[in-house]
Amino acid sequence: GAEYRGKAVVLTTGTYLRGKIIIGDLQYESGPNNMKPSVKLSHHLKELGLELVRFKTGTPPRVYGSTIDYDKTEIQPGDQAPRAFS
């Protein structure tokens, strides 16, 4: 496989890492739209000693504020009038 080196590596696996669909009592491994989940990647990351955690759907990423250089960010205001959806 490929090798990547760096001081930090960010994996943006989305909902595919150990992806699971739960419908009532029915549970099965899957990603969105029946795509394959990243089961092997999850297994290898655990073997490396990394802790894998699952956040509920809609949970924003969590970072330490002290690690952000706010001088390099820009404000992105939301819509003036919120859009309705259903």
Helices and strands as residue ranges (DSSP letters): E 20-23, E 26-29, G 32-34, H 39-47, G 65-67, G 70-72
